[in-house]
Amino acid sequence: MGITFINVPIKYGSGREGTDLAFKQLIDNGLNALALESKHKINKIINIEVKSARANDEYKDHPQLKCLEIVKDVNEKLASVVYQNLKENNFSYIIGGDHSLAIGSIAGASKYFKKFAVIYIDAHGDFNTIKTSTSHNIHGMPLASVLGLKDAPLKDVFYQGAKLKAKDLFHIGGHDIDEPEYLLAKKIELDWYQMSRIKAEGLEVCVKEILEKLKENNYDGVHLSFDIDVMDKSLVVATGYPLYDGFYMQEIKYILKSFLETGLVKSMDFVEYNPLLDDKDKSTLKLCLNLIEYSLKYI
């Protein structure tokens, strides 16, 4: 299987500058070399074009959603690219950009696979809807969108209707969850793996439980969506919403290795690295390159 890197330089889902610069920063600091040194053939790099929004024009398309049409356009393009890439038997390695891009990556992958699951690794719920969001940033809404929840935006990206069922979603690492998100998760009977549960039961127990479910349900494809803000703030400063009590390097590597080496993961998001927020030693840049290099070993 070859690998396609897909650059999605979107910042408009997050409401702040910087995530659009991530891929260039990674390329300029050795991503190409890491890819060439991996065991895989890097077939190509695809750049998704992102239109520009005018200053003070973010609510032009919707009074409660920032830059709606730009985010929609990016996700339509991304979904098509991921779908075609899977048809060509290539792994889609999607680098953001903010987490709003998960709407498109999940849409593209879900159309290709008959029995499909998503592993979503994030400190936040990303279940907000138009009515529950206080920030109006779409990067806090991708799961509501792909699950087709009431009042979620962009439910019909790439094709009409929900892309995923709650029973096929494995959300890992949440510990900054809005109250409305808790209520929505309870309503759809989501069995998620919040940080409190992981600490109580143990990381290995939780990961092994998910692995068993992947096997029992006979999925033919899995999409893994990884937001670096799930890692502890002591390690990751260059992200929009860093938090303490996140995962450490050994833990996140264990999670990535466990799922990637199953061979079921056929596409992956790597999102929310913001070079503008990095420290003088570029510690988050180095961490991101380390994790990408590590993940390539198990794809």
TORDOGU-148360 format. One record per residue: residue number from 1; residue in three letters; x, y, z of N, C-alpha, C in turn. Coordinates in Angstrom, 1 decimal. Atoms other than C-alpha are relative to their C-alpha. Layout:
 resi resn    n.x    n.y    n.z   ca.x   ca.y   ca.z    c.x    c.y    c.z
  NUM  ala      X      Y      Z      X      Y      Z      X      Y      Z
...
***
This chain:
 resi resn    n.x    n.y    n.z   ca.x   ca.y   ca.z    c.x    c.y    c.z
    1  met    0.8   -1.2    0.0    0.0    0.0    0.0    0.9    1.3    0.0
    2  gly   -0.7   -1.3    0.1    1.3    3.4   -1.0   -0.6    1.0    1.0
    3  ile    0.5   -1.0   -0.8    0.8    6.5    1.1   -0.1    1.3   -0.7
    4  thr    0.2   -1.3    0.5   -0.6    9.8    0.0   -0.1    1.0    1.2
    5  phe    0.1   -1.1   -1.0    0.0   12.9    2.2   -1.0    1.0   -0.6
    6  ile    1.0   -0.9    0.5   -3.0   15.2    1.9    0.1    1.3    0.9
    7  asn   -0.2   -1.2   -0.7   -2.3   18.8    3.0   -1.3    0.8    0.0
    8  val    1.2   -0.8   -0.1   -5.4   20.6    4.3    0.2    1.2    0.8
    9  pro   -0.4   -1.2   -0.8   -4.3   24.1    5.3   -1.2    0.9    0.4
   10  ile    1.2   -0.8   -0.4   -7.5   25.2    6.9    0.1    0.5    1.4
   11  lys    0.0   -0.7   -1.3   -7.8   27.6    9.8   -1.4    0.5    0.4
   12  tyr    1.2   -0.7   -0.1  -11.3   28.8    9.3   -1.0   -0.8    0.9
   13  gly    0.9    0.8   -1.0  -12.9   26.0   11.5    0.4    0.3    1.4
   14  ser   -0.5   -0.2   -1.4  -10.9   27.1   14.5   -0.1    1.5    0.5
   15  gly    0.1   -1.4   -0.5  -11.3   30.9   14.6    1.3    0.7    0.4
   16  arg   -1.2   -0.7   -0.3   -7.6   31.6   14.9    1.0   -0.3   -1.1
   17  glu   -1.0    0.2    1.0   -4.5   31.9   12.7    1.0   -1.1    0.4
   18  gly   -1.1    0.9   -0.3   -1.8   29.3   12.4    0.0   -1.4   -0.5
   19  thr    0.0    1.4    0.4   -3.0   25.8   11.7    0.1   -0.2   -1.5
   20  asp   -0.2    0.1    1.5   -2.9   26.5    8.0    1.4   -0.1   -0.4
   21  leu   -1.5    0.0    0.2    0.9   26.7    8.3    0.7   -1.3    0.4
   22  ala   -0.6    1.2   -0.6    1.4   23.3    9.8    0.8   -0.9   -1.0
   23  phe   -0.6    0.9    1.0    2.1   21.2    6.7    1.3    0.6   -0.5
   24  lys   -1.2   -0.6    0.5    4.6   23.7    5.3    1.2    0.0    1.1
   25  gln   -1.0    0.1   -1.1    6.4   23.8    8.7    0.6   -1.4    0.1
   26  leu   -0.5    1.4   -0.1    6.6   20.0    8.8    0.9   -0.3   -1.2
   27  ile   -0.8    0.3    1.2    7.9   19.8    5.2    1.3    0.7    0.1
   28  asp   -1.3   -0.7   -0.1   10.5   22.5    5.8    0.9   -0.5    1.0
   29  asn   -0.9    0.6   -1.1   11.8   20.6    8.8    0.1   -1.5    0.0
   30  gly   -0.4    1.4    0.1   12.1   17.1    7.5   -1.0   -1.0   -0.3
   31  leu    1.0    1.0    0.2    8.8   15.5    6.8    0.3   -0.8   -1.3
   32  asn   -0.4    0.7    1.2    9.9   14.6    3.3    1.0   -1.1    0.2
   33  ala   -1.1    1.0   -0.3   13.0   12.9    4.6   -0.5   -1.2    0.8
   34  leu    0.6    1.0   -0.8   11.0   11.0    7.2   -0.8   -1.0   -0.9
   35  ala    0.9    0.8    0.9    8.6    9.8    4.5    0.9   -0.9   -0.9
   36  leu   -0.9    0.7    0.9   11.4    8.7    2.2    0.7   -1.2    0.7
   37  glu   -0.7    1.1   -0.8   13.1    6.7    5.0   -1.0   -1.1    0.5
   38  ser    0.9    1.0   -0.4    9.9    4.9    5.8   -0.1   -1.2   -0.9
   39  lys    0.1    1.2    0.8    9.1    1.4    4.5   -0.9    0.1   -1.2
   40  his    1.1   -0.2    1.0    6.3    2.8    2.3    0.5    0.8   -1.2
   41  lys   -0.1   -0.9    1.1    6.2    4.3   -1.1   -0.9    1.2    0.2
   42  ile    0.8   -1.2   -0.1    5.0    7.9   -0.8   -0.4    0.3   -1.4
   43  asn    0.5   -0.2    1.3    2.9    8.1   -3.9    0.0    1.4   -0.5
   44  lys    0.1   -1.4    0.4    2.2   11.8   -3.9   -0.4    0.8    1.2
   45  ile    0.5   -1.0   -0.9    1.4   14.9   -2.0   -1.1    0.8   -0.7
   46  ile    1.1   -0.7    0.6   -2.0   16.4   -2.6   -0.3    1.2    0.9
   47  asn    0.3   -1.2   -0.7   -2.7   20.0   -1.6   -1.5    0.4   -0.2
   48  ile    1.4   -0.4    0.1   -6.4   20.9   -0.9    0.0    1.6    0.0
   49  glu    0.1   -1.5    0.0   -7.1   24.5   -1.9   -1.0    0.5    1.0
   50  val    0.9   -0.6   -1.0   -8.6   26.7    0.8   -0.2    1.4   -0.5
   51  lys    0.4   -1.4    0.4  -10.4   29.9   -0.3    0.3    0.9    1.2
   52  ser   -0.3   -1.0   -1.1   -9.7   33.1    1.7   -1.3    0.7    0.4
   53  ala    1.1   -0.8   -0.5  -12.2   34.9    3.9    0.4    1.4    0.2
   54  arg   -0.3   -1.4   -0.2  -12.4   38.6    4.0   -0.1    0.3    1.5
   55  ala    0.1   -0.4   -1.4  -11.8   40.3    7.4   -1.4    0.5    0.3
   56  asn    1.3   -0.3   -0.5  -14.9   40.7    9.4   -1.2   -0.5   -0.8
   57  asp    1.0    0.6    0.8  -16.8   38.5    7.0   -0.3   -1.4    0.3
   58  glu    0.0    1.4   -0.4  -16.8   35.3    8.9   -1.5   -0.5    0.2
   59  tyr    1.4    0.4   -0.2  -20.6   35.3    9.5   -0.9    0.3   -1.2
   60  lys    0.7   -0.4    1.3  -21.5   36.1    5.9   -1.0   -1.1   -0.4
   61  asp    0.8    1.1    0.5  -22.9   32.6    5.2   -1.0   -0.5    1.0
   62  his    0.9    0.5   -1.0  -24.6   31.9    8.5    0.2    0.8    1.3
   63  pro   -0.1   -0.8   -1.2  -25.3   33.9   11.7    0.7   -0.7    1.2
   64  gln   -0.5    0.7   -1.2  -24.1   31.2   14.0    1.2   -1.0   -0.4
   65  leu   -1.1    0.8    0.4  -21.3   29.5   12.0    1.0    0.8   -0.7
   66  lys   -1.0   -0.8    0.6  -18.0   31.0   11.1    0.5   -0.7   -1.3
   67  cys   -0.6    0.4    1.3  -16.8   30.7    7.5   -0.6   -1.3   -0.5
   68  leu    0.7    1.3    0.3  -19.4   28.0    6.7    0.3   -0.4   -1.4
   69  glu   -0.2    0.4    1.4  -19.0   28.0    2.9    1.4   -0.4   -0.3
   70  ile   -1.4    0.3    0.2  -15.2   27.9    3.0    0.2   -1.4    0.6
   71  val   -0.2    1.3   -0.7  -15.3   25.0    5.5   -0.7   -1.1   -0.8
   72  lys    0.7    1.0    0.8  -17.9   23.2    3.4    0.8   -0.4   -1.3
   73  asp   -0.7    0.2    1.2  -15.9   23.6    0.2    1.2   -0.8    0.2
   74  val   -1.2    0.8   -0.3  -12.7   22.3    1.8   -0.4   -1.5    0.2
   75  asn    0.4    1.4   -0.3  -14.5   19.2    3.1   -0.6   -0.8   -1.1
   76  glu    0.4    0.7    1.3  -16.2   18.4   -0.2    1.2   -0.4   -0.8
   77  lys   -1.2    0.3    0.8  -12.8   18.5   -1.9    0.7   -1.1    0.7
   78  leu   -0.7    1.1   -0.7  -11.2   16.4    0.8   -0.6   -1.3   -0.1
   79  ala    0.7    1.3    0.1  -13.9   13.8    0.8    0.2   -0.7   -1.3
   80  ser   -0.2    0.6    1.3  -13.5   13.3   -2.9    1.4   -0.5   -0.2
   81  val   -1.4    0.5    0.1   -9.7   13.0   -2.6    0.2   -1.3    0.8
   82  val   -0.1    1.2   -0.8   -9.9   10.5    0.2   -0.7   -1.2   -0.6
   83  tyr    0.7    1.1    0.7  -12.5    8.4   -1.6    0.8   -0.5   -1.2
   84  gln   -0.7    0.4    1.2  -10.5    8.3   -4.8    1.3   -0.7    0.4
   85  asn   -1.2    0.6   -0.5   -7.3    7.6   -2.9   -0.1   -1.4    0.5
   86  leu    0.3    1.4   -0.5   -8.8    4.6   -1.2   -0.3   -0.9   -1.2
   87  lys    0.3    0.9    1.1  -10.1    3.3   -4.5    1.3   -0.4   -0.7
   88  glu   -1.3    0.3    0.6   -6.5    3.4   -5.7    0.9   -0.8    1.0
   89  asn   -0.7    0.9   -1.0   -5.5    1.3   -2.6    1.2    0.8    0.6
   90  asn   -1.0   -0.7   -0.6   -3.5    4.1   -1.1   -0.5    0.5    1.4
   91  phe    0.3   -0.6   -1.3   -3.4    5.2    2.6    0.0    1.5   -0.1
   92  ser    0.1   -1.4    0.0   -4.6    8.7    3.1    0.5    0.6    1.3
   93  tyr   -0.5   -0.6   -1.2   -2.5   10.6    5.6   -0.3    1.5   -0.1
   94  ile    0.5   -1.4    0.2   -4.3   13.9    6.1    0.6    0.9    1.1
   95  ile   -0.6   -0.9   -1.0   -2.4   16.7    7.8   -0.7    1.4   -0.1
   96  gly    0.6   -1.3   -0.1   -4.2   19.8    9.0    0.9    1.1    0.5
   97  gly    1.4   -0.3    0.0   -5.2   22.3    9.6   -0.7   -0.3    1.3
   98  asp    0.8    0.2   -1.2   -7.9   22.4   12.2   -0.9   -1.3   -0.2
   99  his    0.7    1.3    0.0  -10.2   19.5   13.1   -1.3    0.0   -0.7
  100  ser    1.2   -0.1    0.8  -13.1   20.7   11.0    0.1   -0.9   -1.2
  101  leu   -0.2    0.8    1.2  -11.5   18.7    8.2   -0.4   -1.5    0.2
  102  ala    0.4    1.4   -0.2  -12.6   15.4    9.8   -1.4   -0.2   -0.6
  103  ile    1.3    0.2    0.7  -16.0   16.0    8.3    0.2   -0.6   -1.4
  104  gly   -0.3    0.5    1.3  -14.5   15.5    4.9    0.7   -1.3   -0.1
  105  ser   -0.7    1.2    0.0  -12.1   12.8    5.7   -0.8   -1.2    0.3
  106  ile    0.9    1.1   -0.4  -14.7   10.7    7.4   -1.1   -0.3   -1.1
  107  ala    1.0    0.2    1.1  -17.2   11.3    4.6    0.6   -0.8   -1.1
  108  gly   -0.6    0.7    1.1  -14.8   10.1    2.0    0.2   -1.4    0.3
  109  ala   -0.3    1.4   -0.4  -13.7    7.0    3.9   -1.3   -0.8    0.2
  110  ser    1.3    0.7   -0.3  -17.3    6.1    4.9   -0.7   -0.4   -1.3
  111  lys    0.7    0.4    1.3  -18.5    6.1    1.3    0.7   -1.2   -0.6
  112  tyr   -0.7    1.1    0.6  -15.8    3.6    0.3   -0.2   -1.3    0.7
  113  phe    0.1    1.2   -0.7  -16.1    1.1    3.1   -1.4   -0.5    0.3
  114  lys    1.3    0.5   -0.3  -19.1   -1.2    3.7   -0.2    0.0    1.5
  115  lys    0.1    0.1   -1.5  -18.4   -1.7    7.4    1.1    0.8    0.6
  116  phe   -0.9   -1.1   -0.3  -16.8    1.4    8.8    0.0    0.5    1.4
  117  ala   -0.1   -0.5   -1.3  -15.5    2.7   12.1    0.9    1.2    0.1
  118  val   -0.9   -1.1   -0.2  -13.8    5.8   13.4    0.5    0.0    1.4
  119  ile   -0.6   -0.2   -1.3  -11.3    6.1   16.2    0.4    1.5    0.1
  120  tyr   -0.2   -1.4   -0.1  -11.3    9.7   17.4    0.7    0.4    1.3
  121  ile   -0.8   -0.2   -1.2   -8.6   10.8   19.7    0.2    1.5    0.2
  122  asp    0.1   -1.5   -0.1   -9.2   14.3   21.1   -0.4    0.3    1.5
  123  ala    0.4   -0.4   -1.3   -9.4   16.1   24.4   -1.4    0.6    0.1
  124  his    1.3   -0.6    0.1  -12.6   17.7   23.3   -1.1   -0.9   -0.6
  125  gly    1.1    0.9    0.5  -16.0   16.2   22.5   -0.2    0.1   -1.5
  126  asp    0.3   -0.3    1.4  -16.5   17.8   19.1   -1.4   -0.5   -0.4
  127  phe    1.4    0.4    0.2  -20.2   17.0   19.4   -0.9    1.2    0.0
  128  asn    0.8   -1.2    0.0  -21.4   20.6   19.4   -0.8    0.2   -1.3
  129  thr    0.9   -0.3    1.1  -24.2   21.7   17.1   -0.2    1.5   -0.1
  130  ile    0.2   -1.4    0.2  -25.3   25.0   15.8   -0.6    0.7    1.2
  131  lys    0.7   -0.6   -1.1  -27.5   25.5   18.8    0.8   -0.1    1.3
  132  thr   -0.7    0.2   -1.3  -25.1   24.3   21.5    1.4    0.7    0.0
  133  ser   -1.3   -0.6    0.1  -21.8   25.9   20.3    0.0    1.5    0.5
  134  thr   -0.1   -1.4   -0.5  -20.8   29.1   22.1    1.1    0.8   -0.8
  135  ser   -1.1   -0.6    0.8  -17.7   29.7   19.9   -0.4    0.2   -1.5
  136  his    0.5    0.0    1.4  -19.5   29.1   16.5    1.1   -0.5   -0.9
  137  asn   -1.1    0.5    0.8  -16.3   27.4   15.4   -0.3   -1.5   -0.4
  138  ile    0.5    1.3    0.5  -17.0   24.3   13.2    1.0   -1.1    0.4
  139  his   -0.9    1.1   -0.4  -13.9   22.4   14.4   -0.5   -0.6    1.3
  140  gly    0.6    0.7   -1.2  -16.0   21.7   17.6   -1.2   -0.7   -0.4
  141  met    1.2    0.7    0.4  -18.7   20.1   15.5    0.1   -1.2   -0.9
  142  pro   -0.1    1.1    1.0  -17.3   17.4   13.2   -0.8   -1.3    0.3
  143  leu    0.7    1.3   -0.3  -18.7   14.4   15.1   -1.5    0.2    0.0
  144  ala    1.5   -0.3    0.1  -22.2   16.0   15.4   -0.4   -0.1   -1.5
  145  ser    0.3    0.0    1.4  -22.0   16.4   11.6    0.0   -1.3   -0.6
  146  val    0.0    1.3    0.6  -20.9   13.0   10.6   -0.9   -1.0    0.6
  147  leu    1.0    0.8   -0.6  -23.3   11.4   13.0   -1.4    0.4   -0.4
  148  gly    1.3   -0.5    0.5  -26.1   13.4   11.4   -0.9    0.5    1.1
  149  leu    0.8   -0.5   -1.1  -27.2   14.9   14.7   -0.9    1.2   -0.3
  150  lys    0.9   -1.2    0.3  -30.1   17.4   14.8    0.8    1.3    0.3
  151  asp   -0.6   -1.4    0.0  -28.9   21.0   14.2    1.5    0.0   -0.2
  152  ala   -1.5    0.1    0.4  -25.4   19.8   13.1    0.1    0.6   -1.4
  153  pro   -0.3   -0.6    1.3  -23.9   21.7   10.2    0.6   -1.1   -0.9
  154  leu   -0.7    0.8    1.0  -22.6   20.0    7.0   -0.2   -1.5    0.1
  155  lys    0.3    1.5   -0.1  -24.4   16.7    7.4    0.0   -0.7   -1.3
  156  asp    0.2    0.5    1.3  -24.7   16.3    3.7    1.3    0.2   -0.9
  157  val   -1.3   -0.1    0.7  -21.0   16.8    2.7    0.3   -1.4   -0.8
  158  phe   -0.4    1.1    0.9  -20.1   14.4   -0.2   -1.2   -0.9   -0.4
  159  tyr    1.3    0.7    0.2  -23.4   12.5    0.1   -1.0    0.3    1.1
  160  gln    1.0   -0.4   -1.0  -26.6   13.0    2.0   -0.1   -1.0    1.1
  161  gly    0.2    0.8   -1.2  -27.1   11.8    5.5    1.2   -0.3    0.8
  162  ala   -1.1    0.3   -1.0  -25.1   10.4    8.4    1.1   -0.9   -0.6
  163  lys   -1.1    0.8    0.5  -21.7    8.9    7.7    0.4   -1.1    1.0
  164  leu   -0.4    0.9   -1.1  -21.4    7.0   10.9   -1.1   -0.2    1.1
  165  lys    0.9    0.2   -1.1  -23.4    5.4   13.7    0.8    0.1    1.3
  166  ala   -0.7   -0.2   -1.2  -22.6    6.0   17.3    0.7   -1.3    0.5
  167  lys   -0.6    1.3   -0.4  -21.8    2.3   17.9    1.3   -0.3   -0.7
  168  asp   -1.3    0.2    0.8  -19.0    2.6   15.3    1.0    1.1    0.3
  169  leu   -0.9   -1.1   -0.4  -17.4    5.6   17.0    0.7   -0.3    1.3
  170  phe   -0.8    0.3   -1.2  -14.6    5.1   19.5    0.8    1.3    0.3
  171  his   -0.6   -1.3   -0.3  -13.8    8.5   21.1    0.9   -0.2    1.2
  172  ile   -1.0    0.3   -1.0  -10.6    8.4   23.2    0.6    1.3    0.5
  173  gly   -0.8   -1.0   -0.6   -9.1   10.9   25.7   -0.7    1.3    0.3
  174  gly    0.7   -1.3   -0.3  -11.9   13.5   26.2    0.1    0.3    1.5
  175  his    0.1   -0.5   -1.4  -11.6   15.6   29.3   -0.3    1.5    0.1
  176  asp    0.5   -1.3    0.0  -12.8   19.0   28.3   -1.3    0.1   -0.8
  177  ile    1.3    0.3    0.7  -16.4   18.2   27.4   -1.0    1.0    0.4
  178  asp    1.1   -0.9   -0.3  -19.2   20.8   27.2   -1.2   -0.8    0.5
  179  glu    1.1    0.6   -0.6  -22.3   20.0   29.2   -1.0   -0.5   -1.1
  180  pro    0.9    0.4    1.1  -24.5   19.9   26.0    0.5   -1.3   -0.7
  181  glu   -0.6    1.1    0.7  -22.0   17.4   24.5   -0.3   -1.3    0.8
  182  tyr    0.3    1.1   -0.8  -22.5   15.1   27.5   -1.4   -0.5   -0.2
  183  leu    1.4    0.3    0.2  -26.2   15.2   27.0   -0.3   -0.7   -1.4
  184  leu    0.1    0.6    1.3  -25.9   14.5   23.3    0.6   -1.4   -0.1
  185  ala   -0.7    1.3    0.0  -23.5   11.6   23.9   -0.9   -1.0    0.7
  186  lys    0.9    0.9   -0.7  -25.9   10.1   26.4   -1.2   -0.4   -0.8
  187  lys    1.2    0.2    0.9  -28.8   10.5   24.0    0.2   -1.0   -1.1
  188  ile   -0.3    0.9    1.1  -27.1    8.6   21.2    0.7   -1.3    0.6
  189  glu   -0.5    1.2   -0.7  -25.8    6.0   23.8    1.5   -0.3   -0.5
  190  leu   -1.4    0.2    0.3  -22.1    6.6   23.0    0.8   -0.5    1.2
  191  asp   -0.8    0.6   -1.0  -19.8    4.4   24.9    1.4    0.5   -0.2
  192  trp   -1.3   -0.6    0.3  -16.8    6.7   25.0    1.0   -0.2    1.1
  193  tyr   -1.1    0.3   -0.9  -13.4    6.4   26.6    0.6    1.4    0.4
  194  gln   -0.5   -1.3   -0.5  -13.0    9.7   28.5    1.3   -0.3    0.8
  195  met   -1.3    0.1   -0.8   -9.7   10.4   30.4   -0.3   -0.6    1.4
  196  ser    0.4    0.5   -1.3  -11.5    9.7   33.7   -0.1   -1.5    0.0
  197  arg    0.2    1.5    0.1  -12.5    6.2   32.5    1.4   -0.7   -0.2
  198  ile   -1.3    0.6    0.3   -9.0    5.5   31.1    0.9   -0.1    1.3
  199  lys   -0.8    0.0   -1.3   -7.4    6.5   34.5   -0.5   -1.0    0.9
  200  ala    0.7    1.0   -0.9   -9.9    4.3   36.4    0.2   -1.4   -0.4
  201  glu   -0.1    1.4    0.5   -9.7    1.2   34.2    1.4   -0.4   -0.5
  202  gly   -1.3    0.2    0.6   -6.2    1.6   32.7   -0.1    0.1   -1.5
  203  leu    0.0   -0.3    1.5   -5.2    2.6   29.2    0.0   -1.3   -0.8
  204  glu   -0.1    1.3    0.8   -4.3   -1.0   28.1   -1.3   -0.7    0.0
  205  val    1.4    0.6   -0.1   -7.7   -2.3   29.3   -0.9    0.6   -1.0
  206  cys    0.9   -0.7    0.9   -9.5    0.4   27.3    0.4   -0.3   -1.5
  207  val   -0.5    0.3    1.4   -7.4   -0.1   24.1   -0.3   -1.4   -0.4
  208  lys    0.3    1.4    0.4   -7.8   -3.8   24.2   -1.5   -0.3   -0.1
  209  glu    1.4    0.1    0.1  -11.5   -3.5   24.7   -0.5    0.5   -1.4
  210  ile    0.3   -0.6    1.4  -11.7   -1.3   21.5    0.5   -1.0   -1.1
  211  leu   -0.5    1.0    1.0   -9.5   -3.8   19.6   -0.9   -1.2   -0.1
  212  glu    1.0    1.2    0.0  -11.9   -6.6   20.6   -1.2    0.4   -0.8
  213  lys    1.2   -0.4    0.7  -14.8   -4.6   19.3    0.2    0.2   -1.5
  214  leu   -0.3   -0.1    1.5  -13.1   -3.8   16.0    0.0   -1.4   -0.6
  215  lys   -0.1    1.4    0.5  -12.5   -7.6   15.6   -1.4   -0.6   -0.1
  216  glu    1.3    0.6   -0.1  -16.0   -8.6   16.7   -1.0    0.5   -1.1
  217  asn    0.9   -0.6    1.0  -17.7   -6.2   14.3    0.4   -0.1   -1.5
  218  asn   -0.5    0.3    1.3  -15.7   -7.2   11.3    0.0    1.2   -0.9
  219  tyr   -0.2   -1.2    0.9  -14.9   -3.7   10.0    1.0   -0.3   -1.1
  220  asp   -0.9    0.1    1.0  -13.3   -3.6    6.7    0.9    1.3   -0.2
  221  gly   -0.8   -1.3    0.0  -12.0    0.0    7.2   -0.2    0.8    1.2
  222  val    0.1   -0.9   -1.2  -11.2    2.3   10.1    0.7    1.3   -0.4
  223  his   -0.7   -1.3    0.1  -10.4    6.0   10.0    0.4    0.5    1.4
  224  leu   -0.5   -0.5   -1.3   -8.2    7.4   12.8    0.2    1.5   -0.1
  225  ser   -0.1   -1.4    0.0   -8.5   11.0   13.7    0.6    0.5    1.2
  226  phe   -0.9   -0.3   -1.1   -5.8   12.4   15.9    0.2    1.5    0.2
  227  asp   -0.2   -1.4   -0.3   -5.8   15.9   17.5    1.1    0.1    1.0
  228  ile   -1.1   -0.1   -0.9   -2.6   16.8   19.2   -0.3    0.6    1.3
  229  asp    0.3   -0.6   -1.3   -4.4   18.7   21.9   -0.4   -1.1    1.1
  230  val    0.3    1.1   -0.9   -5.2   15.3   23.5    1.3   -0.3    0.9
  231  met   -1.3    0.2   -0.8   -1.5   15.3   24.7    0.1    1.1    1.1
  232  asp   -0.1   -0.9   -1.1   -0.5   17.0   27.9    0.7    1.3   -0.4
  233  lys   -0.5   -1.3    0.3    0.2   20.7   27.8    1.5    0.2    0.3
  234  ser   -1.5    0.0   -0.2    3.7   20.1   29.2    0.8   -0.4   -1.2
  235  leu   -0.6    0.5    1.2    4.5   18.5   25.9   -0.4    0.8   -1.2
  236  val    0.6   -0.6    1.2    2.3   20.3   23.4   -0.5    1.4    0.4
  237  val    0.5   -1.4   -0.3    2.1   24.1   23.6   -0.5    0.6   -1.3
  238  ala    0.4   -0.6    1.2    1.6   24.8   19.9   -1.3   -0.6   -0.6
  239  thr    1.3    0.4    0.5   -2.1   24.0   19.6   -1.0    1.0    0.7
  240  gly    0.9   -1.1   -0.4   -5.1   26.2   20.1   -0.6   -0.1    1.4
  241  tyr    0.6    0.2   -1.4   -6.5   24.7   23.3    0.7   -1.1    0.8
  242  pro   -0.8    1.0   -0.7   -3.7   22.9   25.2   -0.6   -0.2    1.4
  243  leu    0.5    0.3   -1.3   -4.7   21.2   28.4    1.0   -0.9    0.8
  244  tyr   -0.7    0.9   -0.8   -3.0   19.5   31.3   -0.8   -1.3    0.2
  245  asp    0.7    1.3   -0.2   -3.9   15.9   32.3   -0.3   -0.7   -1.3
  246  gly    0.1    0.7    1.3   -3.5   14.7   28.7    1.0   -1.2   -0.1
  247  phe   -0.9    1.1    0.2   -1.6   11.8   27.3    1.5    0.4   -0.1
  248  tyr   -1.4   -0.2    0.2    2.2   11.5   27.4    0.5   -0.8   -1.2
  249  met   -0.5    0.5    1.2    4.4   10.4   24.6   -0.1   -1.5   -0.1
  250  gln    0.1    1.5    0.0    4.6    6.7   25.6   -1.4   -0.5   -0.1
  251  glu    1.4    0.5    0.1    0.9    6.5   26.0   -0.6    0.2   -1.4
  252  ile    0.6   -0.2    1.4    0.0    8.1   22.6    0.6   -0.9   -1.0
  253  lys   -0.7    1.0    0.9    2.6    5.9   20.9   -0.7   -1.4    0.1
  254  tyr    0.6    1.3   -0.3    1.0    2.9   22.5   -1.4   -0.1   -0.7
  255  ile    1.3   -0.1    0.7   -2.4    4.0   21.2    0.1   -0.1   -1.5
  256  leu   -0.1    0.0    1.4   -1.3    4.7   17.7    0.5   -1.4   -0.5
  257  lys   -0.5    1.3    0.4    0.7    1.5   17.4   -1.0   -1.1    0.1
  258  ser    1.0    1.1   -0.2   -2.1   -0.7   18.8   -1.0    0.0   -1.1
  259  phe    1.0    0.0    1.0   -4.6    0.5   16.2    0.6   -0.1   -1.4
  260  leu   -0.6    0.0    1.3   -2.3    1.1   13.2    0.4   -1.4   -0.4
  261  glu   -0.6    1.3    0.4   -0.7   -2.4   13.3   -1.1   -1.0   -0.2
  262  thr    1.0    1.0    0.3   -4.1   -4.1   13.0   -0.2   -0.1   -1.5
  263  gly    0.2   -0.1    1.4   -4.1   -3.1    9.3   -1.3    0.5   -0.4
  264  leu    1.3   -0.5    0.4   -7.6   -1.9    9.5   -0.1    1.5   -0.3
  265  val    0.0   -1.5    0.2   -6.8    1.8    9.6    0.5    0.3   -1.4
  266  lys   -0.3   -0.3    1.4   -6.8    3.0    6.0    0.2    1.5   -0.3
  267  ser   -0.2   -1.5    0.1   -6.8    6.8    6.6    0.1    0.6    1.4
  268  met   -0.3   -0.5   -1.3   -5.7    9.1    9.3    0.1    1.6   -0.1
  269  asp   -0.2   -1.5   -0.1   -6.0   12.8   10.3    1.1    0.3    1.1
  270  phe   -1.0   -0.5   -0.9   -3.2   14.6   12.1   -0.2    1.5    0.1
  271  val    0.5   -1.4    0.1   -4.6   18.0   13.2    0.4    0.8    1.2
  272  glu    0.0   -1.0   -1.0   -4.4   21.2   15.2    1.4    0.4    0.5
  273  tyr   -1.3   -0.5   -0.3   -0.6   21.8   15.2    0.0    1.5   -0.5
  274  asn    0.0   -1.4    0.3   -0.2   25.6   15.2    1.4    0.5    0.2
  275  pro   -1.4   -0.4   -0.1    3.4   26.7   14.4    0.2    1.4    0.7
  276  leu   -0.1   -1.4   -0.6    2.7   30.3   15.5    0.0    0.0    1.5
  277  leu    0.1    0.1   -1.5    2.2   29.1   19.1    1.2   -0.8    0.6
  278  asp   -1.1    0.8   -0.5    5.4   27.0   19.3    1.0    0.8    0.8
  279  asp   -1.0   -0.7   -0.8    8.2   27.8   21.8    1.3    0.2   -0.9
  280  lys   -1.2   -0.3    0.7   11.7   28.9   20.8    0.8   -1.2   -0.4
  281  asp   -0.6    1.3    0.4   12.9   25.3   20.7   -0.8   -0.8   -0.9
  282  lys    0.9    0.7    1.0   10.1   24.3   18.4   -0.3   -1.4    0.6
  283  ser    0.2    1.3   -0.6    9.2   21.5   20.8   -1.2   -0.8   -0.5
  284  thr    1.2    0.7    0.6    5.8   20.8   19.4    0.3   -0.5   -1.4
  285  leu   -0.4    0.4    1.3    7.2   20.7   15.9    0.8   -1.3    0.0
  286  lys   -0.8    1.2   -0.2    9.7   18.1   17.0   -0.8   -1.2    0.4
  287  leu    0.9    1.0   -0.4    7.0   16.1   18.7   -0.8   -0.5   -1.1
  288  cys    0.8    0.4    1.2    4.8   16.1   15.6    0.8   -0.8   -1.0
  289  leu   -0.8    0.8    0.9    7.6   14.9   13.4    0.3   -1.4    0.6
  290  asn   -0.2    1.3   -0.6    8.4   12.2   15.9   -1.2   -0.9   -0.1
  291  leu    1.3    0.8    0.0    4.8   11.0   16.0   -0.3   -0.5   -1.4
  292  ile    0.2    0.4    1.4    4.5   11.0   12.2    0.9   -1.1   -0.4
  293  glu   -1.0    1.0    0.3    7.7    9.1   11.8   -0.4   -1.3    0.7
  294  tyr    0.4    1.2   -0.8    6.5    6.6   14.5   -1.2   -0.7   -0.7
  295  ser    1.2    0.5    0.6    3.1    6.2   12.9    0.3   -0.7   -1.4
  296  leu   -0.3    0.6    1.3    4.6    5.4    9.5    0.6   -1.4    0.1
  297  lys   -0.6    1.3   -0.2    6.3    2.4   10.9   -1.1   -1.1    0.1
  298  tyr    1.0    1.0   -0.2    3.0    0.7   11.6   -1.2    0.0   -0.9
  299  ile    1.1   -0.1    1.1    0.8    1.7    8.6    0.3   -1.2   -1.0
***
